[in-house]
Amino acid sequence: MRRRAAHRREASLEPPPGYYGAGGGAPDATQRGLILDWVVSRRVAAGWRVESRSGSQAVLVHGQPVNHVLHAFLTVFTCCVWGVVWAGLALTNRVDRVVITVDAQGQVITVGVP
């Protein structure tokens, strides 16, 4: 029996319609917090981790920094052989940060941080 390939879709970061008030007005702080919780949970499920969080803003990080102290010790103990691996990791490693904010109208704003 063949398995079907699972296709990944890029999900929208906008919350479902039930997150906004029935009156159509601007959401209060509690609703904005719920919207942010929903967006953050979607990103965490995709492999991101929360670095900091406030009422209507969160900073999320994807990736791990290189442990340079460990690689320096390994390079010394292997007579510089491990230096090739260390250089490859240092050049290809990326740590991505994004700031997610929910504004006063309940819109989700995502900004990449260097």
PDB file as gemmi writes it, atoms N, CA and C in Angstrom:
CRYST1    1.000    1.000    1.000  90.00  90.00  90.00 P 1                      
ATOM      1  N   MET A   1       0.827  -1.165   0.000  1.00  0.00           N  
ATOM      2  CA  MET A   1       0.000   0.000   0.000  1.00  0.00           C  
ATOM      3  C   MET A   1       0.885   1.246   0.000  1.00  0.00           C  
ATOM      4  N   ARG A   2       0.604   2.173  -0.885  1.00  0.00           N  
ATOM      5  CA  ARG A   2       1.394   3.401  -0.987  1.00  0.00           C  
ATOM      6  C   ARG A   2       0.831   4.463  -0.069  1.00  0.00           C  
ATOM      7  N   ARG A   3       1.732   5.199   0.499  1.00  0.00           N  
ATOM      8  CA  ARG A   3       1.320   6.328   1.323  1.00  0.00           C  
ATOM      9  C   ARG A   3       1.263   7.579   0.476  1.00  0.00           C  
ATOM     10  N   ARG A   4       0.286   8.378   0.764  1.00  0.00           N  
ATOM     11  CA  ARG A   4       0.221   9.660   0.070  1.00  0.00           C  
ATOM     12  C   ARG A   4       1.165  10.643   0.733  1.00  0.00           C  
ATOM     13  N   ALA A   5       1.796  11.425  -0.078  1.00  0.00           N  
ATOM     14  CA  ALA A   5       2.710  12.424   0.454  1.00  0.00           C  
ATOM     15  C   ALA A   5       1.908  13.537   1.117  1.00  0.00           C  
ATOM     16  N   ALA A   6       2.347  13.909   2.284  1.00  0.00           N  
ATOM     17  CA  ALA A   6       1.665  14.987   3.005  1.00  0.00           C  
ATOM     18  C   ALA A   6       2.152  16.326   2.459  1.00  0.00           C  
ATOM     19  N   HIS A   7       1.232  17.134   2.040  1.00  0.00           N  
ATOM     20  CA  HIS A   7       1.577  18.446   1.518  1.00  0.00           C  
ATOM     21  C   HIS A   7       1.424  19.467   2.630  1.00  0.00           C  
ATOM     22  N   ARG A   8       2.467  20.245   2.835  1.00  0.00           N  
ATOM     23  CA  ARG A   8       2.415  21.282   3.852  1.00  0.00           C  
ATOM     24  C   ARG A   8       1.965  22.572   3.224  1.00  0.00           C  
ATOM     25  N   ARG A   9       0.975  23.171   3.836  1.00  0.00           N  
ATOM     26  CA  ARG A   9       0.522  24.476   3.401  1.00  0.00           C  
ATOM     27  C   ARG A   9       1.024  25.521   4.373  1.00  0.00           C  
ATOM     28  N   GLU A  10       1.326  26.676   3.867  1.00  0.00           N  
ATOM     29  CA  GLU A  10       1.677  27.797   4.734  1.00  0.00           C  
ATOM     30  C   GLU A  10       0.380  28.356   5.285  1.00  0.00           C  
ATOM     31  N   ALA A  11       0.184  28.207   6.564  1.00  0.00           N  
ATOM     32  CA  ALA A  11      -1.063  28.643   7.190  1.00  0.00           C  
ATOM     33  C   ALA A  11      -1.042  30.149   7.404  1.00  0.00           C  
ATOM     34  N   SER A  12      -2.205  30.718   7.316  1.00  0.00           N  
ATOM     35  CA  SER A  12      -2.350  32.144   7.549  1.00  0.00           C  
ATOM     36  C   SER A  12      -2.113  32.447   9.021  1.00  0.00           C  
ATOM     37  N   LEU A  13      -1.512  33.593   9.301  1.00  0.00           N  
ATOM     38  CA  LEU A  13      -1.293  33.995  10.675  1.00  0.00           C  
ATOM     39  C   LEU A  13      -2.491  34.750  11.247  1.00  0.00           C  
ATOM     40  N   GLU A  14      -3.473  35.016  10.425  1.00  0.00           N  
ATOM     41  CA  GLU A  14      -4.661  35.689  10.932  1.00  0.00           C  
ATOM     42  C   GLU A  14      -5.517  34.690  11.697  1.00  0.00           C  
ATOM     43  N   PRO A  15      -6.025  35.066  12.860  1.00  0.00           N  
ATOM     44  CA  PRO A  15      -6.835  34.138  13.647  1.00  0.00           C  
ATOM     45  C   PRO A  15      -8.175  33.870  12.989  1.00  0.00           C  
ATOM     46  N   PRO A  16      -8.835  32.793  13.403  1.00  0.00           N  
ATOM     47  CA  PRO A  16     -10.147  32.482  12.837  1.00  0.00           C  
ATOM     48  C   PRO A  16     -11.172  33.541  13.214  1.00  0.00           C  
ATOM     49  N   PRO A  17     -12.296  33.605  12.509  1.00  0.00           N  
ATOM     50  CA  PRO A  17     -13.273  34.667  12.727  1.00  0.00           C  
ATOM     51  C   PRO A  17     -13.805  34.770  14.154  1.00  0.00           C  
ATOM     52  N   GLY A  18     -13.847  33.705  14.912  1.00  0.00           N  
ATOM     53  CA  GLY A  18     -14.385  33.742  16.263  1.00  0.00           C  
ATOM     54  C   GLY A  18     -13.552  34.533  17.249  1.00  0.00           C  
ATOM     55  N   TYR A  19     -12.314  34.890  16.894  1.00  0.00           N  
ATOM     56  CA  TYR A  19     -11.455  35.620  17.814  1.00  0.00           C  
ATOM     57  C   TYR A  19     -11.824  37.089  17.914  1.00  0.00           C  
ATOM     58  N   TYR A  20     -12.518  37.609  16.933  1.00  0.00           N  
ATOM     59  CA  TYR A  20     -12.896  39.013  16.953  1.00  0.00           C  
ATOM     60  C   TYR A  20     -14.265  39.159  17.587  1.00  0.00           C  
ATOM     61  N   GLY A  21     -14.529  40.300  18.170  1.00  0.00           N  
ATOM     62  CA  GLY A  21     -15.806  40.540  18.815  1.00  0.00           C  
ATOM     63  C   GLY A  21     -16.960  40.495  17.830  1.00  0.00           C  
ATOM     64  N   ALA A  22     -18.161  40.168  18.349  1.00  0.00           N  
ATOM     65  CA  ALA A  22     -19.345  40.064  17.489  1.00  0.00           C  
ATOM     66  C   ALA A  22     -19.779  41.422  16.958  1.00  0.00           C  
ATOM     67  N   GLY A  23     -19.473  42.487  17.690  1.00  0.00           N  
ATOM     68  CA  GLY A  23     -19.883  43.821  17.266  1.00  0.00           C  
ATOM     69  C   GLY A  23     -19.030  44.382  16.143  1.00  0.00           C  
ATOM     70  N   GLY A  24     -17.909  43.784  15.860  1.00  0.00           N  
ATOM     71  CA  GLY A  24     -17.036  44.254  14.784  1.00  0.00           C  
ATOM     72  C   GLY A  24     -16.151  45.412  15.201  1.00  0.00           C  
ATOM     73  N   GLY A  25     -16.178  45.797  16.484  1.00  0.00           N  
ATOM     74  CA  GLY A  25     -15.341  46.893  16.958  1.00  0.00           C  
ATOM     75  C   GLY A  25     -13.919  46.438  17.201  1.00  0.00           C  
ATOM     76  N   ALA A  26     -13.124  47.375  17.674  1.00  0.00           N  
ATOM     77  CA  ALA A  26     -11.729  47.064  17.981  1.00  0.00           C  
ATOM     78  C   ALA A  26     -11.672  46.129  19.187  1.00  0.00           C  
ATOM     79  N   PRO A  27     -10.797  45.126  19.155  1.00  0.00           N  
ATOM     80  CA  PRO A  27     -10.699  44.192  20.279  1.00  0.00           C  
ATOM     81  C   PRO A  27     -10.057  44.851  21.492  1.00  0.00           C  
ATOM     82  N   ASP A  28     -10.461  44.398  22.677  1.00  0.00           N  
ATOM     83  CA  ASP A  28      -9.839  44.914  23.891  1.00  0.00           C  
ATOM     84  C   ASP A  28      -8.530  44.169  24.151  1.00  0.00           C  
ATOM     85  N   ALA A  29      -7.876  44.484  25.260  1.00  0.00           N  
ATOM     86  CA  ALA A  29      -6.564  43.901  25.552  1.00  0.00           C  
ATOM     87  C   ALA A  29      -6.641  42.384  25.716  1.00  0.00           C  
ATOM     88  N   THR A  30      -7.725  41.892  26.296  1.00  0.00           N  
ATOM     89  CA  THR A  30      -7.871  40.446  26.479  1.00  0.00           C  
ATOM     90  C   THR A  30      -8.005  39.739  25.138  1.00  0.00           C  
ATOM     91  N   GLN A  31      -8.797  40.284  24.237  1.00  0.00           N  
ATOM     92  CA  GLN A  31      -8.951  39.677  22.913  1.00  0.00           C  
ATOM     93  C   GLN A  31      -7.652  39.739  22.132  1.00  0.00           C  
ATOM     94  N   ARG A  32      -6.929  40.851  22.245  1.00  0.00           N  
ATOM     95  CA  ARG A  32      -5.632  40.952  21.561  1.00  0.00           C  
ATOM     96  C   ARG A  32      -4.653  39.924  22.116  1.00  0.00           C  
ATOM     97  N   GLY A  33      -4.695  39.678  23.436  1.00  0.00           N  
ATOM     98  CA  GLY A  33      -3.850  38.646  24.035  1.00  0.00           C  
ATOM     99  C   GLY A  33      -4.200  37.263  23.514  1.00  0.00           C  
ATOM    100  N   LEU A  34      -5.510  36.996  23.321  1.00  0.00           N  
ATOM    101  CA  LEU A  34      -5.941  35.707  22.771  1.00  0.00           C  
ATOM    102  C   LEU A  34      -5.482  35.539  21.321  1.00  0.00           C  
ATOM    103  N   ILE A  35      -5.568  36.626  20.556  1.00  0.00           N  
ATOM    104  CA  ILE A  35      -5.097  36.577  19.163  1.00  0.00           C  
ATOM    105  C   ILE A  35      -3.602  36.274  19.137  1.00  0.00           C  
ATOM    106  N   LEU A  36      -2.834  36.953  20.004  1.00  0.00           N  
ATOM    107  CA  LEU A  36      -1.388  36.715  20.059  1.00  0.00           C  
ATOM    108  C   LEU A  36      -1.093  35.280  20.502  1.00  0.00           C  
ATOM    109  N   ASP A  37      -1.838  34.775  21.480  1.00  0.00           N  
ATOM    110  CA  ASP A  37      -1.643  33.387  21.908  1.00  0.00           C  
ATOM    111  C   ASP A  37      -1.865  32.422  20.755  1.00  0.00           C  
ATOM    112  N   TRP A  38      -2.884  32.680  19.951  1.00  0.00           N  
ATOM    113  CA  TRP A  38      -3.188  31.798  18.831  1.00  0.00           C  
ATOM    114  C   TRP A  38      -2.061  31.824  17.798  1.00  0.00           C  
ATOM    115  N   VAL A  39      -1.577  33.017  17.474  1.00  0.00           N  
ATOM    116  CA  VAL A  39      -0.502  33.143  16.479  1.00  0.00           C  
ATOM    117  C   VAL A  39       0.789  32.513  16.997  1.00  0.00           C  
ATOM    118  N   VAL A  40       1.108  32.754  18.260  1.00  0.00           N  
ATOM    119  CA  VAL A  40       2.331  32.186  18.848  1.00  0.00           C  
ATOM    120  C   VAL A  40       2.239  30.665  18.876  1.00  0.00           C  
ATOM    121  N   SER A  41       1.083  30.117  19.205  1.00  0.00           N  
ATOM    122  CA  SER A  41       0.956  28.661  19.240  1.00  0.00           C  
ATOM    123  C   SER A  41       1.146  28.052  17.851  1.00  0.00           C  
ATOM    124  N   ARG A  42       0.700  28.755  16.804  1.00  0.00           N  
ATOM    125  CA  ARG A  42       0.919  28.267  15.435  1.00  0.00           C  
ATOM    126  C   ARG A  42       2.412  28.251  15.104  1.00  0.00           C  
ATOM    127  N   ARG A  43       3.134  29.296  15.508  1.00  0.00           N  
ATOM    128  CA  ARG A  43       4.571  29.357  15.235  1.00  0.00           C  
ATOM    129  C   ARG A  43       5.344  28.334  16.057  1.00  0.00           C  
ATOM    130  N   VAL A  44       4.957  28.145  17.316  1.00  0.00           N  
ATOM    131  CA  VAL A  44       5.637  27.155  18.159  1.00  0.00           C  
ATOM    132  C   VAL A  44       5.443  25.760  17.587  1.00  0.00           C  
ATOM    133  N   ALA A  45       4.265  25.477  17.053  1.00  0.00           N  
ATOM    134  CA  ALA A  45       4.017  24.176  16.426  1.00  0.00           C  
ATOM    135  C   ALA A  45       4.883  23.984  15.184  1.00  0.00           C  
ATOM    136  N   ALA A  46       5.322  25.085  14.568  1.00  0.00           N  
ATOM    137  CA  ALA A  46       6.179  25.010  13.384  1.00  0.00           C  
ATOM    138  C   ALA A  46       7.662  24.969  13.739  1.00  0.00           C  
ATOM    139  N   GLY A  47       8.009  24.933  15.037  1.00  0.00           N  
ATOM    140  CA  GLY A  47       9.403  24.791  15.434  1.00  0.00           C  
ATOM    141  C   GLY A  47      10.045  26.032  16.022  1.00  0.00           C  
ATOM    142  N   TRP A  48       9.327  27.118  16.167  1.00  0.00           N  
ATOM    143  CA  TRP A  48       9.866  28.330  16.775  1.00  0.00           C  
ATOM    144  C   TRP A  48       9.781  28.205  18.291  1.00  0.00           C  
ATOM    145  N   ARG A  49      10.562  29.035  19.020  1.00  0.00           N  
ATOM    146  CA  ARG A  49      10.454  29.079  20.474  1.00  0.00           C  
ATOM    147  C   ARG A  49      10.287  30.534  20.916  1.00  0.00           C  
ATOM    148  N   VAL A  50       9.636  30.729  22.040  1.00  0.00           N  
ATOM    149  CA  VAL A  50       9.338  32.072  22.539  1.00  0.00           C  
ATOM    150  C   VAL A  50      10.534  32.567  23.336  1.00  0.00           C  
ATOM    151  N   GLU A  51      11.056  33.732  22.931  1.00  0.00           N  
ATOM    152  CA  GLU A  51      12.170  34.329  23.655  1.00  0.00           C  
ATOM    153  C   GLU A  51      11.658  35.298  24.712  1.00  0.00           C  
ATOM    154  N   SER A  52      10.645  36.088  24.366  1.00  0.00           N  
ATOM    155  CA  SER A  52      10.013  36.975  25.339  1.00  0.00           C  
ATOM    156  C   SER A  52       8.575  37.233  24.910  1.00  0.00           C  
ATOM    157  N   ARG A  53       7.744  37.620  25.875  1.00  0.00           N  
ATOM    158  CA  ARG A  53       6.319  37.814  25.598  1.00  0.00           C  
ATOM    159  C   ARG A  53       5.792  38.885  26.519  1.00  0.00           C  
ATOM    160  N   SER A  54       5.005  39.810  25.971  1.00  0.00           N  
ATOM    161  CA  SER A  54       4.297  40.801  26.773  1.00  0.00           C  
ATOM    162  C   SER A  54       2.823  40.707  26.404  1.00  0.00           C  
ATOM    163  N   GLY A  55       2.034  41.691  26.794  1.00  0.00           N  
ATOM    164  CA  GLY A  55       0.599  41.630  26.577  1.00  0.00           C  
ATOM    165  C   GLY A  55       0.176  41.471  25.130  1.00  0.00           C  
ATOM    166  N   SER A  56       0.749  42.247  24.234  1.00  0.00           N  
ATOM    167  CA  SER A  56       0.339  42.181  22.825  1.00  0.00           C  
ATOM    168  C   SER A  56       1.529  42.028  21.877  1.00  0.00           C  
ATOM    169  N   GLN A  57       2.666  41.568  22.403  1.00  0.00           N  
ATOM    170  CA  GLN A  57       3.859  41.417  21.575  1.00  0.00           C  
ATOM    171  C   GLN A  57       4.663  40.211  22.045  1.00  0.00           C  
ATOM    172  N   ALA A  58       5.279  39.512  21.090  1.00  0.00           N  
ATOM    173  CA  ALA A  58       6.121  38.358  21.410  1.00  0.00           C  
ATOM    174  C   ALA A  58       7.316  38.334  20.466  1.00  0.00           C  
ATOM    175  N   VAL A  59       8.454  37.889  20.974  1.00  0.00           N  
ATOM    176  CA  VAL A  59       9.655  37.697  20.166  1.00  0.00           C  
ATOM    177  C   VAL A  59       9.883  36.193  20.069  1.00  0.00           C  
ATOM    178  N   LEU A  60       9.936  35.682  18.829  1.00  0.00           N  
ATOM    179  CA  LEU A  60      10.114  34.258  18.588  1.00  0.00           C  
ATOM    180  C   LEU A  60      11.445  34.017  17.893  1.00  0.00           C  
ATOM    181  N   VAL A  61      12.082  32.873  18.205  1.00  0.00           N  
ATOM    182  CA  VAL A  61      13.406  32.548  17.669  1.00  0.00           C  
ATOM    183  C   VAL A  61      13.338  31.170  17.034  1.00  0.00           C  
ATOM    184  N   HIS A  62      14.017  31.030  15.893  1.00  0.00           N  
ATOM    185  CA  HIS A  62      14.112  29.740  15.201  1.00  0.00           C  
ATOM    186  C   HIS A  62      15.571  29.465  14.926  1.00  0.00           C  
ATOM    187  N   GLY A  63      16.071  28.319  15.372  1.00  0.00           N  
ATOM    188  CA  GLY A  63      17.477  27.969  15.179  1.00  0.00           C  
ATOM    189  C   GLY A  63      18.245  28.049  16.487  1.00  0.00           C  
ATOM    190  N   GLN A  64      19.436  27.509  16.483  1.00  0.00           N  
ATOM    191  CA  GLN A  64      20.298  27.490  17.662  1.00  0.00           C  
ATOM    192  C   GLN A  64      21.636  28.141  17.333  1.00  0.00           C  
ATOM    193  N   PRO A  65      22.190  28.935  18.238  1.00  0.00           N  
ATOM    194  CA  PRO A  65      23.515  29.497  17.994  1.00  0.00           C  
ATOM    195  C   PRO A  65      24.596  28.418  18.149  1.00  0.00           C  
ATOM    196  N   VAL A  66      25.732  28.656  17.539  1.00  0.00           N  
ATOM    197  CA  VAL A  66      26.853  27.710  17.609  1.00  0.00           C  
ATOM    198  C   VAL A  66      27.541  27.874  18.961  1.00  0.00           C  
ATOM    199  N   ASN A  67      27.846  26.762  19.605  1.00  0.00           N  
ATOM    200  CA  ASN A  67      28.580  26.770  20.866  1.00  0.00           C  
ATOM    201  C   ASN A  67      30.080  26.840  20.546  1.00  0.00           C  
ATOM    202  N   HIS A  68      30.602  28.049  20.477  1.00  0.00           N  
ATOM    203  CA  HIS A  68      31.986  28.243  20.051  1.00  0.00           C  
ATOM    204  C   HIS A  68      32.994  27.698  21.069  1.00  0.00           C  
ATOM    205  N   VAL A  69      32.675  27.741  22.356  1.00  0.00           N  
ATOM    206  CA  VAL A  69      33.606  27.235  23.373  1.00  0.00           C  
ATOM    207  C   VAL A  69      33.800  25.730  23.197  1.00  0.00           C  
ATOM    208  N   LEU A  70      32.711  24.999  23.008  1.00  0.00           N  
ATOM    209  CA  LEU A  70      32.807  23.560  22.795  1.00  0.00           C  
ATOM    210  C   LEU A  70      33.620  23.235  21.546  1.00  0.00           C  
ATOM    211  N   HIS A  71      33.358  23.951  20.467  1.00  0.00           N  
ATOM    212  CA  HIS A  71      34.079  23.672  19.218  1.00  0.00           C  
ATOM    213  C   HIS A  71      35.551  24.073  19.320  1.00  0.00           C  
ATOM    214  N   ALA A  72      35.867  25.088  20.109  1.00  0.00           N  
ATOM    215  CA  ALA A  72      37.277  25.455  20.313  1.00  0.00           C  
ATOM    216  C   ALA A  72      38.018  24.335  21.043  1.00  0.00           C  
ATOM    217  N   PHE A  73      37.395  23.785  22.098  1.00  0.00           N  
ATOM    218  CA  PHE A  73      38.021  22.662  22.797  1.00  0.00           C  
ATOM    219  C   PHE A  73      38.202  21.463  21.872  1.00  0.00           C  
ATOM    220  N   LEU A  74      37.182  21.130  21.104  1.00  0.00           N  
ATOM    221  CA  LEU A  74      37.292  19.992  20.188  1.00  0.00           C  
ATOM    222  C   LEU A  74      38.374  20.215  19.133  1.00  0.00           C  
ATOM    223  N   THR A  75      38.511  21.452  18.672  1.00  0.00           N  
ATOM    224  CA  THR A  75      39.544  21.764  17.684  1.00  0.00           C  
ATOM    225  C   THR A  75      40.937  21.598  18.280  1.00  0.00           C  
ATOM    226  N   VAL A  76      41.119  22.029  19.521  1.00  0.00           N  
ATOM    227  CA  VAL A  76      42.429  21.891  20.167  1.00  0.00           C  
ATOM    228  C   VAL A  76      42.758  20.426  20.411  1.00  0.00           C  
ATOM    229  N   PHE A  77      41.789  19.658  20.908  1.00  0.00           N  
ATOM    230  CA  PHE A  77      42.052  18.255  21.237  1.00  0.00           C  
ATOM    231  C   PHE A  77      42.198  17.359  20.012  1.00  0.00           C  
ATOM    232  N   THR A  78      41.689  17.766  18.861  1.00  0.00           N  
ATOM    233  CA  THR A  78      41.842  16.951  17.648  1.00  0.00           C  
ATOM    234  C   THR A  78      42.900  17.522  16.712  1.00  0.00           C  
ATOM    235  N   CYS A  79      43.753  18.370  17.233  1.00  0.00           N  
ATOM    236  CA  CYS A  79      44.854  18.968  16.461  1.00  0.00           C  
ATOM    237  C   CYS A  79      44.327  19.663  15.198  1.00  0.00           C  
ATOM    238  N   CYS A  80      43.354  20.498  15.362  1.00  0.00           N  
ATOM    239  CA  CYS A  80      42.766  21.359  14.324  1.00  0.00           C  
ATOM    240  C   CYS A  80      41.920  20.622  13.285  1.00  0.00           C  
ATOM    241  N   VAL A  81      41.720  19.328  13.423  1.00  0.00           N  
ATOM    242  CA  VAL A  81      40.896  18.600  12.466  1.00  0.00           C  
ATOM    243  C   VAL A  81      39.432  19.037  12.593  1.00  0.00           C  
ATOM    244  N   TRP A  82      38.975  19.232  13.823  1.00  0.00           N  
ATOM    245  CA  TRP A  82      37.576  19.621  14.058  1.00  0.00           C  
ATOM    246  C   TRP A  82      37.312  21.050  13.567  1.00  0.00           C  
ATOM    247  N   GLY A  83      38.327  21.808  13.285  1.00  0.00           N  
ATOM    248  CA  GLY A  83      38.161  23.182  12.816  1.00  0.00           C  
ATOM    249  C   GLY A  83      37.383  23.277  11.513  1.00  0.00           C  
ATOM    250  N   VAL A  84      37.493  22.252  10.673  1.00  0.00           N  
ATOM    251  CA  VAL A  84      36.743  22.235   9.412  1.00  0.00           C  
ATOM    252  C   VAL A  84      35.244  22.150   9.701  1.00  0.00           C  
ATOM    253  N   VAL A  85      34.874  21.274  10.629  1.00  0.00           N  
ATOM    254  CA  VAL A  85      33.464  21.145  11.005  1.00  0.00           C  
ATOM    255  C   VAL A  85      32.966  22.434  11.644  1.00  0.00           C  
ATOM    256  N   TRP A  86      33.782  23.004  12.517  1.00  0.00           N  
ATOM    257  CA  TRP A  86      33.418  24.236  13.198  1.00  0.00           C  
ATOM    258  C   TRP A  86      33.199  25.371  12.190  1.00  0.00           C  
ATOM    259  N   ALA A  87      34.090  25.490  11.223  1.00  0.00           N  
ATOM    260  CA  ALA A  87      33.941  26.539  10.209  1.00  0.00           C  
ATOM    261  C   ALA A  87      32.663  26.328   9.392  1.00  0.00           C  
ATOM    262  N   GLY A  88      32.382  25.094   9.041  1.00  0.00           N  
ATOM    263  CA  GLY A  88      31.153  24.811   8.293  1.00  0.00           C  
ATOM    264  C   GLY A  88      29.905  25.163   9.084  1.00  0.00           C  
ATOM    265  N   LEU A  89      29.887  24.819  10.363  1.00  0.00           N  
ATOM    266  CA  LEU A  89      28.739  25.160  11.201  1.00  0.00           C  
ATOM    267  C   LEU A  89      28.593  26.672  11.373  1.00  0.00           C  
ATOM    268  N   ALA A  90      29.711  27.347  11.573  1.00  0.00           N  
ATOM    269  CA  ALA A  90      29.662  28.798  11.789  1.00  0.00           C  
ATOM    270  C   ALA A  90      29.168  29.535  10.543  1.00  0.00           C  
ATOM    271  N   LEU A  91      29.493  29.015   9.364  1.00  0.00           N  
ATOM    272  CA  LEU A  91      29.077  29.688   8.131  1.00  0.00           C  
ATOM    273  C   LEU A  91      27.637  29.389   7.740  1.00  0.00           C  
ATOM    274  N   THR A  92      27.141  28.203   8.078  1.00  0.00           N  
ATOM    275  CA  THR A  92      25.804  27.818   7.628  1.00  0.00           C  
ATOM    276  C   THR A  92      24.721  27.974   8.693  1.00  0.00           C  
ATOM    277  N   ASN A  93      25.099  28.212   9.924  1.00  0.00           N  
ATOM    278  CA  ASN A  93      24.113  28.317  10.995  1.00  0.00           C  
ATOM    279  C   ASN A  93      23.367  29.648  10.916  1.00  0.00           C  
ATOM    280  N   ARG A  94      22.035  29.565  11.085  1.00  0.00           N  
ATOM    281  CA  ARG A  94      21.210  30.782  11.077  1.00  0.00           C  
ATOM    282  C   ARG A  94      20.297  30.775  12.290  1.00  0.00           C  
ATOM    283  N   VAL A  95      20.177  31.927  12.901  1.00  0.00           N  
ATOM    284  CA  VAL A  95      19.221  32.125  13.977  1.00  0.00           C  
ATOM    285  C   VAL A  95      18.286  33.232  13.513  1.00  0.00           C  
ATOM    286  N   ASP A  96      17.006  32.894  13.331  1.00  0.00           N  
ATOM    287  CA  ASP A  96      16.024  33.865  12.863  1.00  0.00           C  
ATOM    288  C   ASP A  96      15.190  34.345  14.037  1.00  0.00           C  
ATOM    289  N   ARG A  97      14.930  35.651  14.074  1.00  0.00           N  
ATOM    290  CA  ARG A  97      14.067  36.238  15.100  1.00  0.00           C  
ATOM    291  C   ARG A  97      12.964  37.027  14.416  1.00  0.00           C  
ATOM    292  N   VAL A  98      11.761  36.929  14.975  1.00  0.00           N  
ATOM    293  CA  VAL A  98      10.650  37.740  14.507  1.00  0.00           C  
ATOM    294  C   VAL A  98       9.940  38.330  15.720  1.00  0.00           C  
ATOM    295  N   VAL A  99       9.422  39.536  15.533  1.00  0.00           N  
ATOM    296  CA  VAL A  99       8.594  40.181  16.544  1.00  0.00           C  
ATOM    297  C   VAL A  99       7.172  40.162  16.013  1.00  0.00           C  
ATOM    298  N   ILE A 100       6.272  39.571  16.779  1.00  0.00           N  
ATOM    299  CA  ILE A 100       4.869  39.513  16.399  1.00  0.00           C  
ATOM    300  C   ILE A 100       4.102  40.438  17.333  1.00  0.00           C  
ATOM    301  N   THR A 101       3.348  41.366  16.736  1.00  0.00           N  
ATOM    302  CA  THR A 101       2.581  42.344  17.494  1.00  0.00           C  
ATOM    303  C   THR A 101       1.136  42.308  17.028  1.00  0.00           C  
ATOM    304  N   VAL A 102       0.212  42.452  17.960  1.00  0.00           N  
ATOM    305  CA  VAL A 102      -1.196  42.602  17.629  1.00  0.00           C  
ATOM    306  C   VAL A 102      -1.553  44.060  17.912  1.00  0.00           C  
ATOM    307  N   ASP A 103      -1.934  44.800  16.851  1.00  0.00           N  
ATOM    308  CA  ASP A 103      -2.214  46.226  17.018  1.00  0.00           C  
ATOM    309  C   ASP A 103      -3.614  46.445  17.607  1.00  0.00           C  
ATOM    310  N   ALA A 104      -3.999  47.705  17.756  1.00  0.00           N  
ATOM    311  CA  ALA A 104      -5.266  48.061  18.393  1.00  0.00           C  
ATOM    312  C   ALA A 104      -6.481  47.578  17.600  1.00  0.00           C  
ATOM    313  N   GLN A 105      -6.340  47.359  16.301  1.00  0.00           N  
ATOM    314  CA  GLN A 105      -7.445  46.860  15.480  1.00  0.00           C  
ATOM    315  C   GLN A 105      -7.489  45.337  15.429  1.00  0.00           C  
ATOM    316  N   GLY A 106      -6.538  44.672  16.083  1.00  0.00           N  
ATOM    317  CA  GLY A 106      -6.500  43.217  16.089  1.00  0.00           C  
ATOM    318  C   GLY A 106      -5.749  42.609  14.932  1.00  0.00           C  
ATOM    319  N   GLN A 107      -5.040  43.419  14.166  1.00  0.00           N  
ATOM    320  CA  GLN A 107      -4.256  42.921  13.034  1.00  0.00           C  
ATOM    321  C   GLN A 107      -2.902  42.412  13.548  1.00  0.00           C  
ATOM    322  N   VAL A 108      -2.441  41.308  12.983  1.00  0.00           N  
ATOM    323  CA  VAL A 108      -1.170  40.708  13.365  1.00  0.00           C  
ATOM    324  C   VAL A 108      -0.069  41.291  12.486  1.00  0.00           C  
ATOM    325  N   ILE A 109       0.942  41.854  13.122  1.00  0.00           N  
ATOM    326  CA  ILE A 109       2.074  42.462  12.415  1.00  0.00           C  
ATOM    327  C   ILE A 109       3.318  41.648  12.760  1.00  0.00           C  
ATOM    328  N   THR A 110       4.012  41.154  11.742  1.00  0.00           N  
ATOM    329  CA  THR A 110       5.220  40.358  11.927  1.00  0.00           C  
ATOM    330  C   THR A 110       6.396  41.105  11.322  1.00  0.00           C  
ATOM    331  N   VAL A 111       7.433  41.322  12.131  1.00  0.00           N  
ATOM    332  CA  VAL A 111       8.619  42.049  11.677  1.00  0.00           C  
ATOM    333  C   VAL A 111       9.834  41.175  11.941  1.00  0.00           C  
ATOM    334  N   GLY A 112      10.652  40.969  10.909  1.00  0.00           N  
ATOM    335  CA  GLY A 112      11.905  40.223  11.074  1.00  0.00           C  
ATOM    336  C   GLY A 112      12.936  41.081  11.765  1.00  0.00           C  
ATOM    337  N   VAL A 113      13.661  40.483  12.702  1.00  0.00           N  
ATOM    338  CA  VAL A 113      14.682  41.199  13.476  1.00  0.00           C  
ATOM    339  C   VAL A 113      16.033  40.611  13.095  1.00  0.00           C  
ATOM    340  N   PRO A 114      17.032  41.463  12.848  1.00  0.00           N  
ATOM    341  CA  PRO A 114      18.358  40.939  12.495  1.00  0.00           C  
ATOM    342  C   PRO A 114      19.060  40.295  13.664  1.00  0.00           C  
TER     343      PRO A 114                                                      
END                                                                             
